Amino acid sequence: MANTLSAKKRIIKSEKARAANRARKSTIRTFTKKALNAAESGDFEAAAKFEKVAQSLIDKAAKGSTLHRNTAARRKSRIAKRIAQLQQDAA
């Protein structure tokens, strides 16, 4: 257990940051799933809307220290690639 005041404060700050990061990642996963599910069901208009929201959230997470910038780029690429593939298969 931490003994100094600064170490105790650091623990509190770390827990708050962890909670915020978990919430951001959860929201990103939610909108990613919504986009992919909409694309799989054939609603590409809704998929585009959810994809845009997911990409925005990913960019915001990468801007801070929640996600690494390369991880963010990879996730955005995979979402776009998957939706494009589903759209091509539907056509």
Sine and cosine of phi, psi and omega as CSV:
sin_phi,cos_phi,sin_psi,cos_psi,sin_omega,cos_omega
0.00,0.00,0.54,-0.84,-0.03,-1.00
-0.93,0.37,0.62,-0.78,-0.01,-1.00
-0.97,-0.24,-0.65,0.76,-0.07,-1.00
-0.99,0.11,0.36,-0.93,0.02,-1.00
-0.90,0.44,-0.64,0.77,-0.03,-1.00
-0.92,0.40,-0.59,0.81,0.03,-1.00
-0.94,0.35,-0.61,0.79,0.04,-1.00
-0.91,0.42,-0.67,0.74,0.03,-1.00
-0.89,0.45,-0.65,0.76,-0.01,-1.00
-0.89,0.46,-0.62,0.79,0.04,-1.00
-0.89,0.45,-0.70,0.71,0.00,-1.00
-0.89,0.46,-0.72,0.70,0.00,-1.00
-0.90,0.44,-0.63,0.77,0.00,-1.00
-0.91,0.42,-0.64,0.77,0.02,-1.00
-0.91,0.42,-0.64,0.77,0.03,-1.00
-0.91,0.41,-0.67,0.74,0.02,-1.00
-0.90,0.43,-0.65,0.76,0.00,-1.00
-0.88,0.47,-0.69,0.73,0.01,-1.00
-0.89,0.45,-0.68,0.74,0.01,-1.00
-0.91,0.42,-0.67,0.74,0.00,-1.00
-0.90,0.43,-0.66,0.75,0.03,-1.00
-0.89,0.46,-0.65,0.76,0.01,-1.00
-0.90,0.43,-0.69,0.72,0.02,-1.00
-0.88,0.47,-0.71,0.70,-0.02,-1.00
-0.90,0.43,-0.62,0.79,0.02,-1.00
-0.90,0.44,-0.68,0.74,0.01,-1.00
-0.90,0.43,-0.64,0.76,0.04,-1.00
-0.88,0.48,-0.72,0.70,0.01,-1.00
-0.88,0.47,-0.63,0.77,-0.01,-1.00
-0.88,0.48,-0.76,0.65,-0.05,-1.00
-0.95,0.30,-0.48,0.88,0.09,-1.00
-0.90,0.43,-0.72,0.69,0.02,-1.00
-0.89,0.45,-0.65,0.76,0.02,-1.00
-0.88,0.47,-0.67,0.74,0.00,-1.00
-0.90,0.44,-0.72,0.69,-0.03,-1.00
-0.93,0.38,-0.63,0.77,0.03,-1.00
-0.91,0.42,-0.64,0.77,0.04,-1.00
-0.90,0.43,-0.65,0.76,0.01,-1.00
-0.92,0.39,-0.64,0.77,0.00,-1.00
-0.91,0.41,-0.54,0.84,0.01,-1.00
-0.99,0.12,-0.10,1.00,0.06,-1.00
0.99,-0.13,0.00,1.00,0.00,-1.00
-1.00,-0.04,0.99,0.14,-0.12,-0.99
-0.97,0.23,-0.34,0.94,0.07,-1.00
-0.93,0.37,-0.73,0.69,0.04,-1.00
-0.93,0.38,-0.60,0.80,0.02,-1.00
-0.88,0.48,-0.66,0.75,0.02,-1.00
-0.90,0.43,-0.63,0.78,0.01,-1.00
-0.91,0.42,-0.73,0.68,0.00,-1.00
-0.92,0.38,-0.57,0.82,0.03,-1.00
-0.90,0.44,-0.66,0.75,0.01,-1.00
-0.89,0.46,-0.67,0.74,0.03,-1.00
-0.91,0.43,-0.70,0.71,0.00,-1.00
-0.88,0.47,-0.68,0.73,0.00,-1.00
-0.90,0.43,-0.62,0.79,0.05,-1.00
-0.89,0.45,-0.70,0.71,0.02,-1.00
-0.90,0.43,-0.62,0.78,0.03,-1.00
-0.90,0.44,-0.68,0.73,0.03,-1.00
-0.88,0.47,-0.66,0.75,0.01,-1.00
-0.92,0.40,-0.61,0.79,0.03,-1.00
-0.93,0.38,-0.58,0.82,0.00,-1.00
-0.96,0.26,-0.46,0.89,0.01,-1.00
-0.90,0.45,-0.62,0.78,0.09,-1.00
-1.00,0.03,-0.55,-0.84,0.00,-1.00
-0.92,-0.40,0.34,0.94,-0.01,-1.00
-0.95,0.31,-0.72,0.69,0.03,-1.00
-0.81,-0.58,0.57,-0.82,0.12,-0.99
-0.95,0.32,0.51,-0.86,-0.09,-1.00
-0.90,0.44,-0.56,0.83,0.03,-1.00
-0.94,0.33,-0.59,0.81,0.07,-1.00
-0.90,0.44,-0.67,0.74,0.01,-1.00
-0.89,0.45,-0.71,0.71,0.00,-1.00
-0.89,0.46,-0.66,0.75,0.00,-1.00
-0.90,0.44,-0.69,0.73,0.00,-1.00
-0.90,0.44,-0.71,0.71,0.01,-1.00
-0.88,0.47,-0.66,0.75,0.00,-1.00
-0.89,0.45,-0.69,0.72,-0.03,-1.00
-0.91,0.41,-0.63,0.78,0.04,-1.00
-0.89,0.45,-0.76,0.65,-0.04,-1.00
-0.89,0.46,-0.67,0.75,-0.01,-1.00
-0.90,0.44,-0.68,0.73,-0.02,-1.00
-0.91,0.40,-0.70,0.72,0.00,-1.00
-0.91,0.42,-0.66,0.75,0.03,-1.00
-0.89,0.45,-0.64,0.77,0.02,-1.00
-0.90,0.44,-0.69,0.72,0.02,-1.00
-0.91,0.42,-0.61,0.79,0.01,-1.00
-0.92,0.38,-0.62,0.78,0.02,-1.00
-0.92,0.38,-0.65,0.76,0.02,-1.00
-0.91,0.42,-0.57,0.82,-0.02,-1.00
-0.95,0.30,-0.47,0.88,-0.05,-1.00
-0.98,0.20,0.00,0.00,0.00,0.00
